[in-house]
Amino acid sequence: SGSAPRDSVFSSTLNSSKMADSKVPWILKLLVIGSFIFKLTLLNLDLYRSTDFEVHRNWLAITHSLPFREWYIEDTSHWTLDYPPLFGVFEWALSQPAALVDPKMLDVKNLEYASRATIVFQRCSVIVGDLVLLVGAMRLAFSVAAPKSSPDRAAWVAAALLLCSPGLILVDHVHFQYNGMMLGILLWSAADIEAGNHYRGAAWFCILLNMKQIFLYVAPVYFVYLLRVHCGLDFTGGFRLCIRALFKLGVEVVAIFAAVWVPVLLTGQGSNALSRLFPFGRGLTHAYWAPNVWALYNTADRALAKLGFAPEGGAAGSTAGFAEVFESSVLWTIPPKATFALTLAAYVPLSILIWRQTRPSSAARAQRGLFPMYVALGCAIAFACGWHVHEKAILMVTVPMMAAVPALIGSDTDSELNFRQAAFALSVTSTFSMLPLLPQRSTETIFKWLLLIGGHLLEWKLLRIPARSTLCHRVGGWLPVWLLFLAIAALGLYVDFGGHTLIFRGRMEFLPLLLMSDFSAIVVLSSFCRLTLCVAHFHSRQKDE
C-alpha cells in the first residue's frame, strides 16, 4: 500500500550531526545568512513596489476587520480577495502583529495606505516567509542526493541557490509577493514524496492548493505519480491496483478540502470565491506577455494585422489589461477551453515518461531525484500553454529544478551535466524575462541588471559547471550560451539603456516588451524541450544503503 518511507528527511536535514560536518564549506552557510542580511538592507532603499503590495495590505485589512462570512463578498477595493481560504487565514494570522505595528493599515477603507511602518512590516513578512523556502530547499536536496554525493552539502547548495536567486529577489523582495514561502511548501511536499512519505507529501500539496490555486498546474504530476507508485497501478501481467492505498489517499484529500471549503459554502460565499479564483473573463495573456506559446501567437497576429490581413473594423489588439479583454485581429481568438485542452495534450508525454520511469510500491525507491524534476516539467507545460499566465509563474519551474540540481553536482554523466547547463541557461533567461516588472527608473534599472549579472555568476559558481562547456552548451540544442548572453546584453541596451528611444524617438512603444517577450519565449520553450529530453535519458540511480 505504497512505498515505505526512507527516513525522516526533516530531522536528517536539520537535526543530524551531519549538517555540522566539515564537508560543508563555510562559504555556503555564509551565503545563506548573507541572503537574509541583503534582503534586510533593501528596506533602506526606496525601491519600486507593485500594486501587489496594496493587494496584500487590503487582504490584511479584510481578514482582520471583517468576519469570515464577508471575506469573498467585500469589494470596497479593486483588489478583492482572490486566493483560496487558507491564504486568507495566513493573512489573518499576519494581521495580528500588524495591528501592533500600525493599526491604520488594517482599515478596509484606507485604500493605498503605505506608511513607513506598513512598508517595513510587509517586506519583513516576506523575508520571514523565506525561512519556509530555506527548510524546503534543504529537505528536498537532502532527500534527492545519494549518500556518496554528500547530501548535507547538496542541501546547503540548494539553500544558497534559492535564497540568492535573482528572480525570487526581484519578484518577492522588490516587486512584492510571497512566492518564496509558497514554493517552499511545494518543496516540502516534493521532499516527502521523494522520501516515500506519500500521505504527508499529499497533505502538504493539498494545503498548498488551498493557499494558491495556480498550483493546480502541477496536480497531474502528483496524480500520475501517486497512482503509479503509491497505489501500485500496473498492467504488467494483468490489472493491479491497491484499493486500500487509493481509498486512504482519497479520504485524506477529501478531508482537507472539506475542512477548508465547507465553511465557505455554509456562509454563502461559494460562487463568489470560485469566480474570483478562476477569472476566465480575463484575456489570453497578461498586459506584459509571459514568454510562452501565446506570446508568439500574439506576435504572429500583430504581424499579420500590420501586413493588412486584419478585417476592416477588426479587433484592436490581442493582449489584455486588468479589466479589458481584446480579441485577436486576424488569428482565431483562443478561448480558455482551448488552452485547457492544449495543456492536457502536452501533459500526455510527461505522464508517459513518469509511468515508464517509475515502478509500483517499494520498487520505485531505485528512482532517486526524479519527482522534483517531474514537478518542474509539469509547471513548464502549464506555463507554456496556460490561460492568462503571468511571467512570474516561471519561478514554479526554476525553483524545484534548482532545488534538485545540486544532487547532480559532481556527476560525470553527459545527461546530468547537460541538465545542469540547461537549467542554468533557463534560470538566466527566466530572470531576464522578468526584468520589465520593475520600472525604467535609474535606481531600479541599475539594481535589476546588477542583480541579474551578480546573482547568476554566483549561481554558475555554485553549480560548478566548467566555463568552457557552459559557453559552448547549446540552449535548447541550437543556441550557444555565449550567443544567448550576447543577445541578452544587446536587448538590455535596446530596452533599458536608451536604444529604443534613440532609434524610434517615442514611436512603437510596445516593441521593446514584444522583443523581450518573444526572444525569451523562444529560449524558454526550447529549454523546456531540452530539459524534458535530459530527464528522459536519466538512468536510475541506486540508493546506497
N, C-alpha and C positions, 0 to 999 in steps of 0.2 A: 504494500500500500504506500509506495513512494520510497525514495532512497533515504537511507538513514543519514542523519546529519553528520558531517565530518567532526567538527569540534566547534566550540563557541568562538566564532571569529572575533566577536566584540571583546571578549575577555582576553583572547590571544593577542589582539592588536593593542589594547590599551593597558592591560594589566600584566602581561607577560614580561618577565625579566629580559626577554629577547629584545624588547623595544629599547632597552638601555644598552644593547650590545654595541661594542666599539666599532662594529662594521658599519654602523650608520654614521656617515660623515657629519661633523658638527655644522657644516655649512647648510645642510638640508634643514636642520632644526632652526637655524638662524633665519633661513628664508621664510619658514612658516611663521615664526614670531614677527619677523620684519614685515610680512604682508599685512598683518593687523595694524602695526605701527604706521605703515604707509597710508592705510585707509583712514586712520585717525588724523593724520596730518592733512588729508584732503579737506577736513572740516574747516581748516583755516583759509581755504581758497574759495573765492566767490565764483564757483563753477555753476554751470547751467543745471537747472532742474526741469525735467519734463513735466507734462500735465499729469503723469503718473504719481507725482508727489502729492498733488491736490486730490487725486483719486483716492489714494490710501489715507490721506488725512480725513477726507469725507467719510470713508468707511469706518475709521476710528470713531468719528462723531456719531454715525448711525448706530453702530453696535453698542456704544456706551450710553447714548442718550435715549434710545428707543427700545421698547420691548421687542422680543424676538419676533412676535407676530407681525411687526411692521418693517422688518429688515428688507424684504423684497417688494415692498409697496412704496416706501419712501422715495420721492423723486424731486425733492427741492433742488438738488444739484443735477447738472447734466450727467455727472459721474455716479450713476446708481450702482449699488452692489450687484456685480455680475459674475462673482465667483461662487463655487459651491459652499454649503453651510459651514464646513469645518474651517475654511479660511475666514469666514465671519467670526467664528469662535476664536481663532487666532487674533484677529483684530480686536475683539472684545478683551481678550487677556492682555494685549498690548496697551489697551486704553486705560487699564488700571494704574500702571505707573505714569502714563501720560497725564492723567488728572493731577498728579502731584507736581509735574513739570510746568504745565501751562494749561489750565482748565479751558481757556478760550479756544484751543484747537479742537475741543470736543463739542462745540456748538454747531448743530446741523446747519443753522442759518448763517454761520460765519464763513461764507464762501471765500476761497482764495486766501485763507489766513495762513501766514507764513512768518511768524515771529522767529527770532534767532533761536530761542529755546525749542520751538517746534522743529525747525530745520535740524538742529543738532540731535534732538531726540529721535526723529525718524531715521536719520542717517546712521545713528548708532545702533538702532534696532536691526538694520541690515547687516552691520558689522557683526553683531552678536549672532545673527542668523547664520553667518558663515561658519560658526562652530559646528553646526549640523553638517555642513559640507565637509569640514575637516574630518570629522569622525566617519562619515560615509565614504570618503575617498580612501581613508586608511583601511577601513574594514574591507572594502571591495578589493583593493590592491593586494591586501594580505591573503584574502581567500583565493584570488586568482593565481598568485605566484606559486611556482613549485618551490619546495624547500631548498633545492640546490641553487636557486636564483636569489636567495636571501630575501624572504618575504618581508622582513622588517624594513629593509632598505627600500624595497618597492613601495611599501606603504608611505614612507616619508617622501619619496619622489612624487608619488601621486598627489599627496597633500600639497607639496610645493608647486606642482604644475597647475593645480586647480585654484589654489588661493592666490597665485600670482598670474592667473590667466588674464591677459589684456581684455579679452571680450567680456568676461564677467565683471571686471573692474569698471569697464566703460558703461555697461548696461545697468549694473546694480548700484555702484557707488558714485556715479555721476548722473546718468540719465534717471536712475532710481527705480528699482524693482527688487523683488525678493527671490530671484532665480536661484541664487546660491543655496538658500535654505531648501527650496522645493526640490532642486536637483540632488541635494544631499539626501533627502528622504528616498528619492529614486535609487541612489547608490546603496542606501541601507537595504532596500528591498532586494536589489540585484545581488548584494553580498550574501544575504540569507538564501536566496535561490541557488546561487553558485555553491554555497556550503552545504546544500541539501536540506536546509530548514525551510521547506516549501510553504508550510502553513504560516509561519511568521513572515516570510517574504511576501506572500499573497496578501496578508493583512496590511502590511506597510503600503503595498501598492493600492489597495482599496482606500486606505486613509488618504493617500496622495490624490487619487481620483476625486475624492470628496473635498479636496482643497483647491484643485485647479483642473478644470475639465480638459485642458489641452493634452493631458497625459493619456487620454483615450487613444491618442496616436499610436501608443506602444502596446495597447491592450492585446492585439492579435498575437504579438510575440509571447506574452505571458500565457495566453490561451493555448497556443500550439505546443509550447514547451512543457507546460504542466500537464496537459493532456497526454503527451507522449511519455514524459519522464516520470511524473508523479502518479498519474492514473494508469500508466502501463499500457496505453493503447498500442496495439500491434496487430498486423495482419499476416505476419510470417507464420505459416503452418496453421492458419485459422484465425478467427477473430478473438482478441484478448482485450479485456478491459477490467480494471479493478473498480467495481461499483462502489465498494466501501470507501475507497480513497476519493472517488469523484463526489460521492454524497457528502463526505466530511468537508471537502473543499467548497462545495456549493453552499452548504449551510453556513460556513464562515463568511463567505462573500455576501450572501443574502442578509445575514445578521448585521453586518457592518453597514450595508446600505440602508437597511430598515431603520437602524438606530439613528442614522443621520437624516433620512428623508421623511419618515413618518411624522415627526414634529412639524416639518414644513407643510405637509399635506393637511395635517389636522388644523393648522392655523390659516388654511385657505390661501396659501402663497404658492402652491404648486405650479400653476400655469405661468404666473409672473416670473418665478425663478427659472423655469425652463426656457422661456422666451429670452431672458437675459443671458443665460448660459450659452445658448445656441442662436445667435442673432443672424440668421441666414439672410436677413434683409440687407446686410452689408454687401459690398461688392466682392468680386472675384479676388481682387488684390487690394492691398492697403495703399495709402497715399504714396508711400515710397515702396516700390515693388521689391519684395523679397527675391533673392536670386534663385528662382526656381523655374519650372516649366512655363508658368503663366507669365513671367516677365518676358520670356522670349516670344510667347504667343501675343502678348500685348504689343511688343515691338513690331512684330510682323503685321499686326492690324494697323498700327500707325503708319508703317511704311507703305502699305497698300493704299491707305487713305491719301497719303501725300502724292502717290502716283496716279491718283484720280479714279480709283476703283470704288470710292465711297458713293453710295446713292445720294442723290440730291436731297438735302434736308435730313441727312442721316444723323446718327448719334454723335454727340460732341466728343466723346473720348472713351477710353477703356479702363480707366482707373476709378478709384472710389475714395472719398474722404470719409469723415465721421458719419455724416448724415445722408449724403447723396450717393446714388448708385447710377453709374453711366453704363450704357450698353456699348458693345463693340461697334466700330464704324463699318467694318467690312466683313470680318470673320463672324462665325457663329458666336452668339453670346452664351458663354458657358454657364449653365445652372449648377447649383450645389450638388444635385444628384449625379451629374456627370463627373465632378471631381471625386465624389464618394466612390463611384464605380471604378474610376481610373486608379484610385488609391488601393482598392481591394484587388484589382487585377495586378497591380505592381507588387502586392504582398504575396502573390502566389509563388514566385520563385524563391522568396525568402522563406516562406513556410515549408517548401520542399527541402530547402537547404537545412533548416532546423531539424526536420524529420529525418533526413539522411545522416546527419552528424550526431544525433543523439540516440540513446537506447533506453528502453523502459527500465525503471527501478534502479537498482544499485549499479547496473552496467554502465550507466551514464557518468559514473564517477571518474571514468577514464578521460572523459572530455572535460578538460580544465580550461577555464578562462573564456569560453565562447559565449556564455549567456550575455554579459555586458556588451559584447560586440553585436549580438543579435538585437539588443535593445537600441543601440546606436543606429543600426541599419534600418530598424523599423521606424525610428524617428526620421531618418533620412527619406524614407519613402513618403511619409506623410508631409514632410517639409516640401518635397519636390512636387507633389501633386495635390496638396490640400487646398481647401477653400479659405480665402482671406487670411493667408499665412503672414505673420509678422516676421521681419528679418531677424528679430531676437530669438526666434524659435530654433535657429540653427545651433544654439547652445545645447539643446536637447540631444544633438548628435555628437558634438565635440566633447562635452563633459564626460559622459560614460565611456567614450572612446579613450580619452586621455587618462581616465582612472584605471583602465585596463592595460594600456600600453606599457607602463613601467615593468610589468611582468615579462615583457619581451626583450627588455634591455639585456644585452649580453648574448642574445641568441645569434647563432651564425647562419640559420636557415634563410634562404632567399625570400621566402614568402613573408616571414616575420619582419625582416629588415625592410622589405618593400612596404609592409603595413605601417611601420613607424614613419617612414619617409612620406607616405601618402597622408597619414594622419597629421603630420607636421604641416604639409602644404595646405591641407584643408583648413587647419586651425588658423594659419596666417590669412588665408582668403576670407574666412568667416569673419575675422576681426575687421579686415579691410571693408567688407560689405556693410558693417555696422557703423562705420565712421560717420555717415550722414545723420546719425541720431543726435550728434552734437552740432550746434550752430557754427557758422563760419566767423566766429569772433576770434581775435588773435590768441587769447589765452586758451580757449578750447581747441583751436587748431593746432597750436604748438603741443599742448598736452596730449592730444589723441595720437599724434604722429610719433612723439617720443615714447608713448606707451606701446604703440604698435611695434616699433623697432626694438626698444629695450626689452619688452616683455617676450617677444618671440626669439630674440637672441638668447635669453635665459632659457626659454623652452627648448630650443635646439640643443643647448648645452646639457640640460637635464636628460634629454632623450639619448644623448651620446651617439648621435648619428655622424659618421665620418663626413667631413666638409665636402670632399670631392664627390662622394656618392650622392650627397644631398643636392648639390648644384646640377649634377648630371641626371638625377632622377627625373623621369617624365611624369608630370601630373596627369592623371587620367590616361597614361600610356602615350601621350602625344606632346605635351607642353613641358619643355625643360624648366626646372625650377629657377634657374638663373634668368630665363626669359620671363617667367611669372613675376619675379621680383622687379625686373626692369619695367614691365607693364604696370605694376602697382605704383612704382615711382613716377612713371610718366602720367598716369591718371591722377595721381596726387597733385602733381604740379598743375595739371589742367583744371582740376576741380577746386582744390583748396588754396592754391597759391597764385591765382590770378590769370591762369592760362585761358580759361573760357572768356573772361571779361576782355582780355587783350584781343582775342580773335573776333568775338561776336558783338562786343560793345552793347551788352544788355539784351541782345536778341537770343531766341532759342533757350529760354531759361530752364527748360526741363531736360535739355540734352546732357548736362553733367551727370545727373542722377540716373538717367537712362543708360548711359555708357557704363557707369559703375555697376548698376544692377545687371545688365546683360553680360558684361565681362565676368562678373562674379558668378552669374548663373551657369555660364559655360564651364568654368573651372570647377564649381561646386558639384554640378551634375556629373561631370566626367569623373570627379574624385569619388563620388558615391559608387559609381560603377566599378572603379578600380578597387576600392575597399571591399566591395562585395566579392570580387574575384579573389582577393587576398584571403578573406575568411574562408571561401570555398576550398582553397588549397591548403589550409592549415591541416597538419596531421594531428592526430590525438596525442596529447602529452600525458604520459602516465604519471600518476602521483606516487612519489617515493614515500612509502610509509616507514 
